[in-house]
């Protein structure tokens, strides 16, 4: 299996969501040293905001695009291609001001493309085209909100990923990161335990492949 990891924290190696992603990658590698893992760090190298020029490029036919528009589309195409090629996708998402980072929203805007990653059926029903993926969303937040109405990130991401065809994502959260050292260590430990259980419970051909 090919694993794609999307990091989106601006904190680099100090990121708690990256720490969870690194832990999952290590477990996968321990189970299968030859496992193929590709990491894209959009916190370190942000995706450009989805602006009018971007929309214009994507909605212009290939033969009519300017050089600048071709460059914009090439980047979007590359993001979509690696998403489609992956068997397993890991999104490491910190929670900033109650929701996802701007750079991760930009990423989603670039990969959500009509006729490419989703389409509308003749009945007008949306159908996601990024199908058959094993998806993990690893989040980290300063407080504690998992499973409560205060968790504004999870419902949005579930809806967005499902819209693209990834409708069976597993969410694992490290909570209490800003509630003191003890709470932070406990939150990370609990999230890692959930990852460990996930790895040990999964069939070798599923998670460890």
C-alpha positions as a Markdown table, in Angstrom:
| # | Residue | x | y | z |
|---|---|---|---|---|
| 1 | Unk | 0.0 | 0.0 | 0.0 |
| 2 | Unk | 1.1 | 3.6 | -0.7 |
| 3 | Unk | 0.6 | 5.9 | 2.2 |
| 4 | Unk | 0.2 | 9.7 | 1.8 |
| 5 | Unk | 0.7 | 11.9 | 4.8 |
| 6 | Unk | -0.5 | 15.5 | 4.7 |
| 7 | Unk | 1.0 | 17.6 | 7.5 |
| 8 | Unk | -0.6 | 21.0 | 8.1 |
| 9 | Unk | 0.8 | 22.5 | 11.3 |
| 10 | Unk | 2.9 | 25.7 | 11.2 |
| 11 | Unk | 5.0 | 24.5 | 14.2 |
| 12 | Unk | 7.2 | 22.0 | 12.4 |
| 13 | Unk | 8.8 | 19.4 | 14.7 |
| 14 | Unk | 7.1 | 21.1 | 17.7 |
| 15 | Unk | 3.7 | 20.1 | 16.3 |
| 16 | Unk | 1.6 | 17.7 | 18.3 |
| 17 | Unk | -0.4 | 16.6 | 15.2 |
| 18 | Unk | 2.9 | 15.9 | 13.4 |
| 19 | Unk | 4.0 | 13.9 | 16.5 |
| 20 | Unk | 0.9 | 11.7 | 16.0 |
| 21 | Unk | 1.6 | 11.3 | 12.3 |
| 22 | Unk | 5.2 | 10.4 | 12.9 |
| 23 | Unk | 4.1 | 7.8 | 15.5 |
| 24 | Unk | 1.7 | 6.2 | 13.0 |
| 25 | Unk | 4.3 | 6.2 | 10.3 |
| 26 | Unk | 6.8 | 4.5 | 12.6 |
| 27 | Unk | 4.3 | 1.8 | 13.5 |
| 28 | Unk | 3.6 | 1.2 | 9.8 |
| 29 | Unk | 7.3 | 1.1 | 9.0 |
| 30 | Unk | 7.9 | -1.3 | 12.0 |
| 31 | Unk | 5.3 | -3.7 | 10.6 |
| 32 | Unk | 6.7 | -3.4 | 7.1 |
| 33 | Unk | 10.0 | -1.6 | 6.5 |
| 34 | Unk | 9.4 | -1.5 | 2.8 |
| 35 | Unk | 6.1 | 0.4 | 3.1 |
| 36 | Unk | 5.9 | 3.3 | 0.7 |
| 37 | Unk | 5.2 | 6.6 | 2.6 |
| 38 | Unk | 5.1 | 10.0 | 1.0 |
| 39 | Unk | 4.9 | 13.1 | 3.2 |
| 40 | Unk | 3.7 | 16.5 | 2.0 |
| 41 | Unk | 4.1 | 19.3 | 4.6 |
| 42 | Unk | 1.8 | 22.1 | 3.7 |
| 43 | Unk | 2.6 | 23.9 | 6.9 |
| 44 | Unk | 6.2 | 24.4 | 5.8 |
| 45 | Unk | 5.2 | 24.8 | 2.1 |
| 46 | Unk | 1.7 | 26.2 | 2.1 |
| 47 | Unk | -0.7 | 25.7 | -0.8 |
| 48 | Unk | -1.6 | 29.1 | -2.4 |
| 49 | Unk | -5.0 | 30.4 | -1.4 |
| 50 | Unk | -7.8 | 29.5 | -3.8 |
| 51 | Unk | -8.4 | 32.9 | -5.4 |
| 52 | Unk | -10.0 | 34.2 | -8.5 |
| 53 | Unk | -6.9 | 33.4 | -10.6 |
| 54 | Unk | -7.0 | 29.8 | -9.4 |
| 55 | Unk | -10.7 | 29.4 | -10.2 |
| 56 | Unk | -10.2 | 31.0 | -13.6 |
| 57 | Unk | -7.3 | 28.6 | -14.4 |
| 58 | Unk | -9.2 | 25.5 | -13.4 |
| 59 | Unk | -12.4 | 26.5 | -15.3 |
| 60 | Unk | -10.5 | 27.5 | -18.5 |
| 61 | Unk | -10.1 | 24.8 | -21.1 |
| 62 | Unk | -6.5 | 23.4 | -21.4 |
| 63 | Unk | -5.9 | 24.8 | -24.9 |
| 64 | Unk | -6.9 | 28.3 | -23.8 |
| 65 | Unk | -4.9 | 28.6 | -20.6 |
| 66 | Unk | -2.1 | 31.0 | -20.2 |
| 67 | Unk | 1.4 | 30.0 | -19.0 |
| 68 | Unk | 0.5 | 31.1 | -15.5 |
| 69 | Unk | -2.8 | 29.2 | -15.6 |
| 70 | Unk | -1.0 | 26.0 | -16.7 |
| 71 | Unk | 1.3 | 26.3 | -13.7 |
| 72 | Unk | -1.7 | 26.7 | -11.4 |
| 73 | Unk | -3.4 | 23.7 | -12.8 |
| 74 | Unk | -0.2 | 21.6 | -12.8 |
| 75 | Unk | 0.0 | 22.1 | -9.0 |
| 76 | Unk | -3.6 | 21.2 | -8.5 |
| 77 | Unk | -3.2 | 18.2 | -10.7 |
| 78 | Unk | -0.2 | 17.0 | -8.7 |
| 79 | Unk | -2.1 | 17.2 | -5.5 |
| 80 | Unk | -5.0 | 15.3 | -6.9 |
| 81 | Unk | -2.7 | 12.7 | -8.5 |
| 82 | Unk | -0.9 | 11.8 | -5.2 |
| 83 | Unk | -4.3 | 11.7 | -3.5 |
| 84 | Unk | -5.7 | 9.3 | -6.1 |
| 85 | Unk | -2.5 | 7.1 | -6.1 |
| 86 | Unk | -2.5 | 6.6 | -2.3 |
| 87 | Unk | -4.1 | 3.6 | -0.7 |
| 88 | Unk | -3.9 | 5.1 | 2.7 |
| 89 | Unk | -4.2 | 8.8 | 3.5 |
| 90 | Unk | -3.2 | 10.4 | 6.8 |
| 91 | Unk | -4.3 | 14.0 | 7.5 |
| 92 | Unk | -2.5 | 15.6 | 10.4 |
| 93 | Unk | -4.6 | 18.6 | 11.4 |
| 94 | Unk | -4.0 | 21.0 | 14.3 |
| 95 | Unk | -7.0 | 23.0 | 15.5 |
| 96 | Unk | -6.5 | 26.7 | 15.3 |
| 97 | Unk | -9.2 | 29.0 | 16.7 |
| 98 | Unk | -11.8 | 26.1 | 16.8 |
| 99 | Unk | -11.2 | 24.9 | 13.2 |
| 100 | Unk | -8.7 | 23.7 | 10.6 |
| 101 | Unk | -5.6 | 25.8 | 9.6 |
| 102 | Unk | -6.0 | 28.1 | 6.6 |
| 103 | Unk | -3.3 | 26.1 | 4.7 |
| 104 | Unk | -5.3 | 22.9 | 5.0 |
| 105 | Unk | -8.5 | 24.6 | 3.8 |
| 106 | Unk | -6.5 | 25.8 | 0.8 |
| 107 | Unk | -5.4 | 22.2 | 0.2 |
| 108 | Unk | -9.0 | 21.0 | 0.3 |
| 109 | Unk | -10.1 | 23.8 | -2.1 |
| 110 | Unk | -7.4 | 22.7 | -4.6 |
| 111 | Unk | -8.3 | 19.0 | -4.6 |
| 112 | Unk | -12.1 | 19.4 | -4.6 |
| 113 | Unk | -12.6 | 19.5 | -8.3 |
| 114 | Unk | -15.8 | 18.9 | -10.2 |
| 115 | Unk | -15.5 | 16.0 | -12.6 |
| 116 | Unk | -12.1 | 15.0 | -11.1 |
| 117 | Unk | -12.6 | 14.2 | -7.4 |
| 118 | Unk | -16.4 | 14.6 | -7.3 |
| 119 | Unk | -19.3 | 14.8 | -9.7 |
| 120 | Unk | -23.0 | 15.3 | -9.7 |
| 121 | Unk | -25.2 | 12.4 | -11.0 |
| 122 | Unk | -28.0 | 13.0 | -13.5 |
| 123 | Unk | -30.3 | 13.2 | -10.4 |
| 124 | Unk | -28.1 | 16.0 | -9.1 |
| 125 | Unk | -26.7 | 13.9 | -6.2 |
| 126 | Unk | -23.0 | 14.5 | -5.4 |
| 127 | Unk | -20.7 | 11.5 | -5.8 |
| 128 | Unk | -17.2 | 11.5 | -4.4 |
| 129 | Unk | -14.6 | 10.0 | -6.7 |
| 130 | Unk | -11.7 | 9.5 | -4.2 |
| 131 | Unk | -12.9 | 6.0 | -3.3 |
| 132 | Unk | -11.4 | 2.9 | -1.7 |
| 133 | Unk | -9.0 | 4.8 | 0.6 |
| 134 | Unk | -8.1 | 4.0 | 4.2 |
| 135 | Unk | -8.2 | 7.5 | 5.8 |
| 136 | Unk | -7.0 | 8.7 | 9.2 |
| 137 | Unk | -7.4 | 12.2 | 10.6 |
| 138 | Unk | -5.0 | 13.0 | 13.4 |
| 139 | Unk | -5.9 | 16.1 | 15.3 |
| 140 | Unk | -4.5 | 18.1 | 18.2 |
| 141 | Unk | -6.3 | 20.8 | 20.2 |
| 142 | Unk | -5.5 | 23.0 | 23.1 |
| 143 | Unk | -8.7 | 22.2 | 25.0 |
| 144 | Unk | -11.1 | 19.2 | 25.2 |
| 145 | Unk | -14.1 | 19.0 | 22.9 |
| 146 | Unk | -14.1 | 15.6 | 21.3 |
| 147 | Unk | -17.6 | 14.3 | 21.0 |
| 148 | Unk | -19.2 | 17.5 | 22.1 |
| 149 | Unk | -20.9 | 20.4 | 20.2 |
| 150 | Unk | -17.8 | 22.4 | 20.8 |
| 151 | Unk | -15.9 | 20.2 | 18.3 |
| 152 | Unk | -16.4 | 22.3 | 15.2 |
| 153 | Unk | -13.7 | 20.6 | 13.2 |
| 154 | Unk | -14.7 | 17.0 | 13.0 |
| 155 | Unk | -18.2 | 17.5 | 11.6 |
| 156 | Unk | -16.9 | 19.7 | 8.8 |
| 157 | Unk | -14.1 | 17.3 | 7.9 |
| 158 | Unk | -16.3 | 14.3 | 7.9 |
| 159 | Unk | -18.7 | 16.1 | 5.5 |
| 160 | Unk | -15.9 | 17.3 | 3.3 |
| 161 | Unk | -14.0 | 14.1 | 3.1 |
| 162 | Unk | -17.3 | 12.1 | 2.5 |
| 163 | Unk | -18.2 | 14.6 | -0.3 |
| 164 | Unk | -14.9 | 13.6 | -2.0 |
| 165 | Unk | -15.6 | 9.9 | -1.5 |
| 166 | Unk | -13.6 | 9.3 | 1.7 |
| 167 | Unk | -16.6 | 8.4 | 3.8 |
| 168 | Unk | -15.0 | 6.0 | 6.3 |
| 169 | Unk | -12.4 | 8.2 | 8.0 |
| 170 | Unk | -11.0 | 7.3 | 11.4 |
| 171 | Unk | -10.5 | 10.4 | 13.7 |
| 172 | Unk | -8.0 | 10.3 | 16.5 |
| 173 | Unk | -7.6 | 13.4 | 18.7 |
| 174 | Unk | -4.9 | 14.5 | 21.1 |
| 175 | Unk | -6.7 | 16.9 | 23.5 |
| 176 | Unk | -5.6 | 19.2 | 26.3 |
| 177 | Unk | -2.4 | 20.4 | 24.6 |
| 178 | Unk | -2.8 | 23.9 | 26.2 |
| 179 | Unk | -4.0 | 22.7 | 29.6 |
| 180 | Unk | -0.6 | 22.2 | 31.3 |
| 181 | Unk | 2.2 | 19.6 | 30.9 |
| 182 | Unk | 0.4 | 16.8 | 32.6 |
| 183 | Unk | -2.8 | 17.1 | 30.5 |
| 184 | Unk | -0.8 | 17.5 | 27.3 |
| 185 | Unk | 1.3 | 14.4 | 28.0 |
| 186 | Unk | -1.8 | 12.5 | 28.8 |
| 187 | Unk | -3.5 | 13.6 | 25.6 |
| 188 | Unk | -0.6 | 12.6 | 23.4 |
| 189 | Unk | -0.3 | 9.3 | 25.2 |
| 190 | Unk | -4.0 | 8.4 | 24.8 |
| 191 | Unk | -3.9 | 9.3 | 21.1 |
| 192 | Unk | -0.8 | 7.2 | 20.6 |
| 193 | Unk | -2.5 | 4.3 | 22.4 |
| 194 | Unk | -5.4 | 4.6 | 20.0 |
| 195 | Unk | -3.0 | 4.5 | 17.1 |
| 196 | Unk | -1.3 | 1.5 | 18.5 |
| 197 | Unk | -4.6 | -0.3 | 19.0 |
| 198 | Unk | -5.5 | 0.5 | 15.4 |
| 199 | Unk | -2.3 | -0.9 | 14.1 |
| 200 | Unk | -2.4 | -4.1 | 16.2 |
| 201 | Unk | -6.1 | -4.7 | 15.4 |
| 202 | Unk | -5.7 | -4.1 | 11.6 |
| 203 | Unk | -4.9 | -7.0 | 9.3 |
| 204 | Unk | -1.3 | -6.9 | 8.0 |
| 205 | Unk | -2.5 | -6.3 | 4.5 |
| 206 | Unk | -4.6 | -3.4 | 5.6 |
| 207 | Unk | -2.6 | -1.0 | 7.8 |
| 208 | Unk | 0.9 | -2.5 | 7.7 |
| 209 | Unk | 1.1 | -3.1 | 4.0 |
